[in-house]
């Protein structure tokens, strides 16, 4: 029985301030939408694939050992691609207004496990610039790696295309709005229970039992002036010549 009463009080509290929960949720969703669509700058992503695979020859045929060596070299190449020796040339070729260190924060190199293919991923606020940085980085790396590592085993597998970079990867407005709705609901419910906890006013018999911890024996209802009618017990009587008259 106690659990039933508690659940009724819980849902009663939520129902009483349902307007507050809805208002906070709507405001949070609107703010998130405005920020996502009109404040945050879209970020675009371009991707170039490079293949680490030395050509086989009669003196050095391609075998499992050579392939494994190429795979192990990818982790080293990942560091070289984002190093100043590569990115400084990229900055010069594209005439970018950033330093090589700043550009390294936009360039990421990834590869699948046991794969000879590496992905140069670039993020930028301009889709075409992201594509140019990705393609130029791959070209500069392919050009410089023979002199850096004394080995020529890098080829460009696929270049970044502008059509693939036109859709921004962030912000994600729908995701942001969904998160804002959840946060708004949590804030609204939390504020509802806080206000209910701070509210010690007695409005009905349930509040008397809950706050004062005493049972309610009876309730005196409020009667307006228009509802008051004379009662026989409130009249005075006089007796004259055997006739009783009410006054």
URUR-V654604 format. One record per residue. N is the residue number from 0. RES is the residue in three letters. SS is DSSP state (~ for helix, > for strand, _ for the rest). PHI is phi in whole degrees, -180 to 180 (999 if undefined). PSI is psi in whole degrees, 0 to 359 (none if undefined). Layout:
BEGIN
n-><N N>
res-><RES RES>
ss-><SS SS>
phi-><PHI PHI>
psi-><PSI PSI>
END
This chain:
BEGIN
n-><0 1 2 3 4 5 6 7 8 9 10 11 12 13 14 15 16 17 18 19 20 21 22 23 24 25 26 27 28 29 30 31 32 33 34 35 36 37 38 39 40 41 42 43 44 45 46 47 48 49 50 51 52 53 54 55 56 57 58 59 60 61 62 63 64 65 66 67 68 69 70 71 72 73 74 75 76 77 78 79 80 81 82 83 84 85 86 87 88 89 90 91 92 93 94 95 96 97 98 99 100 101 102 103 104 105 106 107 108 109 110 111 112 113 114 115 116 117 118 119 120 121 122 123 124 125 126 127 128 129 130 131 132 133 134 135 136 137 138 139 140 141 142 143 144 145 146 147 148 149 150 151 152 153 154 155 156 157 158 159 160 161 162 163 164 165 166 167 168 169 170 171 172 173 174 175 176 177 178 179 180 181 182 183 184 185 186 187 188 189 190 191 192 193 194 195 196 197 198 199 200 201 202 203 204 205 206 207 208 209 210 211 212 213 214 215 216 217 218 219 220 221 222 223 224 225 226 227 228 229 230 231 232 233 234 235 236 237 238 239 240 241 242 243 244 245 246>
res-><UNK UNK UNK UNK UNK UNK UNK UNK UNK UNK UNK UNK UNK UNK UNK UNK UNK UNK UNK UNK UNK UNK UNK UNK UNK UNK UNK UNK UNK UNK UNK UNK UNK UNK UNK UNK UNK UNK UNK UNK UNK UNK UNK UNK UNK UNK UNK UNK UNK UNK UNK UNK UNK UNK UNK UNK UNK UNK UNK UNK UNK UNK UNK UNK UNK UNK UNK UNK UNK UNK UNK UNK UNK UNK UNK UNK UNK UNK UNK UNK UNK UNK UNK UNK UNK UNK UNK UNK UNK UNK UNK UNK UNK UNK UNK UNK UNK UNK UNK UNK UNK UNK UNK UNK UNK UNK UNK UNK UNK UNK UNK UNK UNK UNK UNK UNK UNK UNK UNK UNK UNK UNK UNK UNK UNK UNK UNK UNK UNK UNK UNK UNK UNK UNK UNK UNK UNK UNK UNK UNK UNK UNK UNK UNK UNK UNK UNK UNK UNK UNK UNK UNK UNK UNK UNK UNK UNK UNK UNK UNK UNK UNK UNK UNK UNK UNK UNK UNK UNK UNK UNK UNK UNK UNK UNK UNK UNK UNK UNK UNK UNK UNK UNK UNK UNK UNK UNK UNK UNK UNK UNK UNK UNK UNK UNK UNK UNK UNK UNK UNK UNK UNK UNK UNK UNK UNK UNK UNK UNK UNK UNK UNK UNK UNK UNK UNK UNK UNK UNK UNK UNK UNK UNK UNK UNK UNK UNK UNK UNK UNK UNK UNK UNK UNK UNK UNK UNK UNK UNK UNK UNK UNK UNK UNK UNK UNK UNK>
ss-><_ ~ ~ ~ ~ ~ ~ ~ ~ ~ ~ ~ ~ ~ ~ ~ _ ~ ~ ~ ~ ~ ~ ~ ~ ~ ~ ~ ~ ~ ~ ~ ~ ~ ~ ~ ~ ~ ~ _ _ _ > > > > > > > > > > _ _ _ _ _ _ _ _ _ _ _ ~ ~ ~ ~ ~ ~ ~ ~ ~ ~ ~ ~ ~ ~ ~ ~ ~ ~ _ _ ~ ~ ~ ~ ~ ~ ~ ~ ~ ~ ~ _ _ _ _ _ ~ ~ ~ ~ ~ _ _ > > > > > _ _ _ _ _ > > > > > > > > _ _ ~ ~ ~ ~ ~ ~ ~ ~ ~ ~ ~ ~ ~ ~ ~ ~ ~ ~ ~ ~ ~ ~ ~ _ _ _ _ > > > > > _ _ _ ~ ~ ~ ~ _ _ _ _ > _ _ ~ ~ ~ ~ ~ ~ ~ ~ ~ ~ ~ ~ ~ ~ ~ ~ ~ ~ ~ ~ ~ ~ ~ ~ ~ ~ _ _ _ _ _ _ ~ ~ ~ ~ ~ ~ ~ ~ _ _ _ _ _ _ _ _ _ _ _ _ ~ ~ ~ _ _ _ _ ~ ~ ~ _ _ > > > > _ _ > > > > _>
phi-><999 -63 -65 -65 -63 -64 -66 -65 -64 -61 -71 -65 -64 -65 -67 -64 -117 -62 -63 -69 -62 -65 -64 -64 -64 -65 -63 -63 -66 -65 -62 -62 -64 -63 -65 -67 -88 -120 -108 -72 -84 -63 -118 -108 -130 -124 -136 -122 -107 -123 -112 -98 -162 -72 -67 -80 -145 -66 -76 -134 -68 -76 -140 -63 -65 -64 -63 -64 -65 -62 -64 -67 -72 -60 -61 -70 -62 -58 -71 -68 -59 -93 -87 -59 -62 -93 -71 -64 -67 -64 -62 -69 -64 -96 55 -83 -94 -136 -88 -62 -66 -67 -67 -62 -72 -96 -107 -132 -116 -132 -157 -75 -65 58 -122 -91 -101 -114 -114 -96 -110 -123 -117 -156 -77 -121 -64 -67 -66 -63 -64 -64 -65 -63 -68 -69 -61 -64 -67 -66 -64 -62 -73 -95 -62 -61 -78 -80 -109 57 -152 -115 -135 -118 -138 -84 -83 -154 -93 -71 -114 -63 -62 -82 -112 -77 -90 -66 -89 -158 -75 -105 -58 -64 -66 -63 -66 -62 -65 -64 -63 -63 -64 -62 -62 -64 -66 -64 -65 -62 -67 -61 -71 -66 -65 -66 -69 -79 -81 -108 -71 -99 -112 -151 -66 -65 -66 -63 -66 -75 -86 -88 59 -132 -74 -93 -88 -155 -127 -97 -80 -85 -118 -79 -61 -69 -93 -79 -125 -60 -116 -57 -73 -94 -90 -106 -122 -124 -120 -129 50 79 -110 -95 -122 -90 -114>
psi-><319 320 323 317 318 319 322 319 321 308 330 320 317 320 323 325 34 326 324 317 315 320 313 320 316 317 317 318 320 316 316 318 316 315 317 320 328 346 308 140 129 144 130 156 135 149 131 140 134 148 126 102 104 137 140 155 175 324 329 81 152 123 182 324 318 318 316 324 317 320 318 331 338 319 324 318 325 320 321 320 320 13 159 330 331 311 333 321 323 318 318 316 323 356 51 149 41 162 168 325 318 322 328 335 344 345 131 138 125 159 151 159 136 38 145 2 128 148 124 111 127 135 135 160 353 126 316 321 323 318 316 319 317 313 320 321 315 319 317 320 315 325 324 340 326 322 333 315 358 38 138 89 27 131 151 120 316 141 158 139 142 323 330 352 5 338 120 144 340 151 163 94 315 320 318 319 319 317 320 323 316 315 319 318 317 316 319 315 317 316 325 313 329 315 323 324 323 340 109 13 142 115 334 180 332 322 326 312 323 316 314 347 40 148 150 122 318 164 131 112 154 131 128 165 324 342 355 127 148 143 143 328 343 358 152 147 144 152 114 123 44 2 128 127 137 138 none>
END
